[in-house]
């Protein structure tokens, strides 16, 4: 597989971009990999990058978006922070991806057995971790705090709302149909991602 180009990126619809992630995850779950030369993709992207999506996921070492979606160099922007929470820097990065780099899809990807969500459910307070976990608290109020995986799924929905409410650039792009915003949950026991709006 070749690296994304300006032409291939422009030709993708938001739904087609989502389909690429679904197909990549299916390959991952089946332990198959697309035939790509990563060093060739390194060279192909020297002159520019044209990622078709921006994925906000957790820093959890088991949840690398490039691996989970069987992607290559230059395919996506990958933002990672504990609990896949939204902050100003993440929003600015997503706005750049959408408005200036042409990405067609914004994904918030949570996962099962999330340590940050579990810590928020247990009301952990410690240093800067406290501030981060406060961003997850709205999801606890909408779900059963005894079920951390349900809270993690609700946290994805809360973060999507945050993106829409706090970023006029992204909200306008979604309203115009030039991008799509979706959520997903990665199951760390199976490798499968389930998507939802």
N, C-alpha and C positions, 0 to 999 in steps of 0.2 A: 504494500500500500504506500502510496505517495503522501507527502505532507499536504495539509490544506493549503490551497492557494486563494488568492482574492476571488478568482472566478468560481472555484468550487464553493467557497463560503457564500458568495452572493447568490448562487443558484439554490442554496438550501432554504427551505421554508422552516419555520420553527418546529412544525410537526416532523419534518424530515430529520432535523437535528435531534429531536427526542428519539426518533426511530434508530438513529445511529447509536445512541447510548443503550437502548434496549437490546439491539443486536450484539453490541459489545459485551453487555452483561451476560447475555445468553452464551456467548463463546466462553466467557470467564467461568461460568457455572459448569460448563461441559469440559473445562480444562483444555480448551482449544485457543489458539492465538492466531490473529490475522497475520498474514505473511507481510512483514514490513522490515525494512532495513533502517534501524534507528540512526546509524551513523550517516546514512544518506539523507534522512530527514533532518539531521542536524545541519548538514550542508544546504539543504533545500530551504531552510528557514533563516539562514544568515541575513538575507535581504529584507525580511519582514515576517510577521506572524499574522495568521488569520484564523484564530480559534472560533469554532462554531458555537461554543457554549462557555458559560462561567458557572462553576460548581462550588458552592459553599458547603464544606463538610467539616467534620470533627478532626482534631489532631490525632485521634486514636490511631495507633500504628497499624491496625488491622484494616483500615478503611481508605487506602489510597485510591482516589478517583481514577487516576490513569490506569491502574491495574484492574480495578473492579469493572471498568467499562472497556477494557482492552483497547486502550488508545495509544497513540504515538506522540512524538514530539510536535508541538504546535497545534494540537487538536482542541485543547480546552485551556481556559484560565482556571486555576485551582486555588481557592482561598480556603485556608484551614485554621480553625480556632476551636478550642474546647467547647463542646456543646453546640457547635455550628451556630453560634450566636451572631447577631448583626450588631455592628458598631459603625461609627462614622467612617473609619478607614476601609472597612469591608464595603460599605455602601459606595464610597468614592471609587473603589476598585471596580465594583460592578458597573457603575455608571460609565467608567472609562471603557470597559469591555463592550457595553451595549452601544454607547453613542459614538465612540471613536474607533473601536476595533472591529465593529460589525458582528459581534456575537448575536446569535438568534435565540438563545435559550438561557434562562437563568434557573438554576437548580439549587434547592436547599436539600441537602442529603443528611438525614439523621441515621442512627444505627441502633441496633439492639445492644443491650448491656453497656450503655454509655455511662462511663464513670462520672462525667460532669453532671448528667441528669440525676444519677443516683445520689451524688453528693448534694445536689439542690434539694432533692426529696428528703434528705436527712438533715437539711438546714445547716450544713457545714459552714463554719465561719473561720477563715484563716487568711490573713494577708490580702493580697489582690484577688485571690480566689473568690472571696466574699462578693466583690463587685461583679465578677463574671457570673457567678451563680444567681445573682439577683435578676439577671436577664432571662433566666429560665423559669423563675417563679410564676409568671403568668400562665405557663403551661400546666403547672401543678394545680392551679386554681380551676382549671377546666377538665382535669382528669383525676383519676384515683392515684394519690401519691404512693400507695402500696404497690402499684404496677408501674415500675420505672419505664418499661418499654412503651406502655400506653402514653406516659408523659413525654417520652422522646418523640413519639409520633405527633402529639399535640404541639410540642415545641417547634417542629418543622412548620406546622400551620401558623403558629404565632410569628415565626421569623419571616414567613412569606407576607403576612400582614404588615410587619414592620417595614419590609422592603417597599411594599406598595404605599404605605402611609408616609414614609420618611424620604422617599426618593421620587420627586416629580419627574425626573428624567426617565426612570425605569417605568413608572406608572403610565406616563404618556406613550412610551414605546409599546407597552403592552396594549393600551387602549387602541393604538393605531394598527395593531396586528403585526407589527414588525418583529416582535419577540413574543415568547411565551414564558410564563413563570410556572414552574412545577415543583412539587415536593416529592421526596422519595425516602424510603426506609430500607437500609441495607441490613440484612440478617447475617450476623457474623458467624452463625453456625452453618449456613448453606451457601453464602456468597451471593444470594439473590437480592435484587433491588426491586421493590414494589413502588410504582409511581402513583401519584395522585395530584390533583389540582389544588 
